Amino acid sequence: MIIGVAGPYSSPTEEGRKKNLDALNATAARLLEKGHIPLIGVNAAMPVVEKANVPDPYKAIMDISMAVMDKCEALLIIGHSTGADREMNFILKKGLKVYTTLEDVPDVL
């Protein structure tokens, strides 16, 4: 299953952003080990937005993140933020499953 991973990314410090991104990527790695395809919107967005001259970087990050979420079949949310909650609500409106713990995600047989 293609499962998005959502959680906080933004932080007032570079250290905080790195910690948040590490948590997202570590969770995605566990999903991969369970046999799923994990996707993280900010991982798709950040390398592009960092090199782009756009008037609203946050909007660009969210636009890319939401496009990534549109391809997911479920979501694992590991923490709440404005962006993570937006991704979660989008998945819920599509009628798809939102997991709140890694343990709730079934292993691929």
N, C-alpha and C positions, 0 to 999 in steps of 0.2 A: 504494500500500500504506500502511496506517496503521502507523507505526513509532514505538514508544516510545523516548525518549532517557533513559538512566539514567547517573548518575554521582554523585559526592559533592556534597552540598549543605551539610551541617552543617560548622560551623567555630567555633572559640572567639571569632572576631571578626566584626563586621559586614562588614568589608572582605573577609574570607575567604569569607563566605557570598555576597557580591555577586560575587566573582571566580568562584566555583563556579557560580552561577546564570547568569552571563554566558557561561560555557563551554557549559552545557547549551543556552541559547537560541541561541548562535552555531551550534552543531552542528545544532539543529533548523532554523535558517534555511537551512543548506546542504542538508538533506534536502528542504525545501520547494522549493528551486531545482532539485533532481534530480527533482521531480515527485511526491514523497510527501507524506502528511499526517503531520506530526510531533506527538507528544503527550508532555508532560512532567508527570509526576504532581505534583511539588512546585508547579508553576505553577497547577494546579487547586486544590491544597490550601492553600497559604499565605494567599491573601486571605480564605478562609473561616475558617481556624484562628486567624488573627490577630484576628478579630472575635468569636470564640466563647469562651465560658467553659467549657472542658472540663478535666477533671482531668488528662489526659495528652495534651498537645499532640503529642508525637512519635507516639503511637499514632494519633491522629486524622489526622495527616499521612500516615502509612503506610497507614491504611485507605483514604483517598481515593486515594492514589497507586496502590495495588493495584487499586482499582476502575477506574482509568484504564488500567492495564496489561492488565486483562482484555479491553479493547476493541481491543488492538493485535494486529497480524498478524505482527509481528517486533519486535526490540529492537536498538538500537545502544547499546552500553555504552562510555562514554568514560573511565571510571575506577571504581575499586572503593571501596565503603563498605558498611556493614551494610545500609542501605536499598537501594542499587543492586544489591548481590548478591542480596538477597531478590527484587527485581523480575526479575533475570536468571534466577534459579532457577525462578521462577513461569513465565516464558515457556518455558524449557527443558522443564519438566514438561508443558506443553501441547503439546510437540512442535514448537514454532515456532523459527524461525531467530533466532540471536543473532549480530549483526555486531559486530566489535571495531574496525573502522576504517571511516571514511566511504567510503573508496575501494572497499570490498568491497560496498557497497550499490549495486545496479544502478540505472541511470537508468531512468525510465519512458519507454517508447517512444511 
